[in-house]
C-alpha cells in the first residue's frame, strides 16, 4: 500500500466509496466524477502505478470483473453498451497513478464522444510491425 494513494486507501477500506464488488484481488466502486451515471472504476487491491506492471492473474481478474460489471450496467440502466477505458501514463490521461479500469455505461443519446482521429501511417507498416514484435515480451 502506498501511503498517499487514494486508491490504496479505498482498497484498504479507509476511504468511503460506494462499493459495487470486491474480492481478494480487486475492488469496484462508483466513480466520483462520472462520464455517465453508473461509471465504475475497477482497481487492483495491490498498488501498481502502471497497468503494464500488473500480474497476469490480477490483470485477467480486472478485465473479467469489468466485463461482468459492463453487462450488469447494461441490464440495470438499460444501457446500449459500455466502454472499458485504461490509461497508462500522463500523456494517455492517467491522473491517479494506481492502475485502474473505467467501466462506462453508454447510451445512444449520451452525447459523449471520444476524440478519435484517423491518421495515415507515415512509415512502412511491415517495418513498424517488426520493430514492435522485437520488443514484445510475453511469458
C-alpha positions in Angstrom: 0.0 0.0 0.0 1.3 3.4 -1.0 0.6 5.8 1.9 -0.6 8.8 -0.2 -2.5 6.8 -2.8 -6.3 7.4 -2.7 -7.0 4.1 -4.4 -4.8 2.2 -1.9 -6.9 3.8 0.8 -10.1 2.8 -0.9 -8.9 -0.8 -1.3 -8.0 -0.8 2.4 -11.4 0.5 3.4 -10.2 3.7 4.9 -11.9 5.9 2.3 -15.7 5.6 2.0 -16.9 4.8 -1.5 -20.0 3.2 -3.0 -18.6 -0.3 -3.5 -20.1 -2.4 -6.2 -17.9 -5.5 -6.0 -14.9 -6.8 -4.0 -12.8 -10.0 -3.9 -9.3 -10.9 -2.9 -7.7 -9.1 -5.9 -9.9 -6.2 -7.0 -12.4 -3.6 -5.8 -15.1 -1.9 -7.9 -16.8 1.3 -6.9 -18.8 4.2 -8.4 -16.5 7.0 -9.9 -16.9 10.3 -8.0 -16.8 12.3 -11.3 -18.7 10.0 -13.8 -18.8 10.4 -17.6 -22.3 8.8 -17.4 -24.5 7.7 -14.5 -23.2 4.4 -13.3 -19.5 4.9 -14.3 -17.5 2.4 -12.2 -13.8 2.0 -11.5 -12.2 -1.4 -11.0 -8.9 -1.3 -9.2 -6.4 -3.9 -8.1 -6.0 -4.1 -4.3 -2.2 -4.2 -4.8 -0.6 -0.9 -5.6 0.8 -0.8 -9.1 1.2 2.6 -10.8 1.2 1.2 -14.3 -1.3 -1.3 -15.7 1.6 -2.9 -17.6 3.1 -3.9 -14.3 0.1 -6.0 -13.2 0.5 -9.7 -12.9 -1.4 -11.8 -15.5 -3.7 -13.1 -12.7 -4.6 -9.6 -11.5 -4.9 -8.2 -15.0 -7.1 -11.0 -16.0 -9.3 -10.6 -12.9 -9.5 -6.8 -13.5 -10.8 -7.3 -17.1 -13.1 -10.2 -16.2 -14.8 -8.2 -13.4 -15.0 -5.1 -15.5 -16.7 -7.0 -18.3 -19.2 -8.6 -15.9 -19.9 -5.1 -14.5 -20.4 -3.8 -18.0 -23.1 -6.4 -18.6 -24.7 -5.6 -15.2 -24.8 -1.9 -16.2 -26.5 -2.7 -19.5 -29.2 -4.6 -17.7 -29.6 -2.3 -14.6 -29.5 1.0 -16.5 -30.9 -0.2 -19.8 -27.7 1.0 -21.4 -27.0 0.4 -25.1 -23.4 -0.6 -24.5 -20.3 0.2 -22.4 -16.7 1.2 -22.7 -13.7 -0.2 -20.9 -11.0 2.5 -20.6 -7.5 2.1 -19.3 -4.7 4.7 -19.3 -1.0 4.2 -18.8 1.0 7.4 -18.2 0.3 11.1 -18.1 0.2 11.6 -21.9 -2.7 9.0 -22.0 -4.7 10.9 -19.4 -3.8 8.9 -16.3 -4.3 11.2 -13.3 -4.2 8.7 -10.4 -1.1 6.5 -10.5 -2.7 3.3 -9.3 -3.7 1.0 -12.2 -7.5 1.3 -12.8 -10.0 0.3 -15.4 -13.1 2.5 -16.1 -16.4 0.8 -16.9 -18.6 3.5 -18.6 -22.2 2.7 -19.5 -23.1 4.1 -22.9 -26.4 5.3 -24.3 -27.1 6.1 -27.9 -28.1 9.7 -26.9 -25.5 10.4 -24.2 -23.6 13.0 -26.3 -20.2 11.8 -25.1 -17.6 11.3 -27.8 -14.0 10.1 -27.6 -11.8 12.4 -29.6 -10.6 9.7 -32.0 -8.7 10.7 -35.0 -7.7 8.7 -38.1 -4.2 9.1 -39.3 -2.3 7.6 -42.2 0.8 5.5 -41.5 3.9 7.6 -42.2 6.2 4.6 -42.1 6.2 1.1 -43.7 3.7 -1.0 -41.7 5.9 -4.1 -42.1 8.9 -2.4 -40.6 6.8 -0.9 -37.8 5.3 -4.3 -37.1 8.7 -6.0 -36.9 10.0 -3.2 -34.6 7.1 -3.8 -32.2 7.4 -7.6 -32.4 11.1 -7.4 -31.5 10.2 -5.7 -28.2 7.2 -7.8 -27.3 7.9 -9.9 -24.2 5.2 -12.4 -23.2 5.7 -15.1 -20.6 
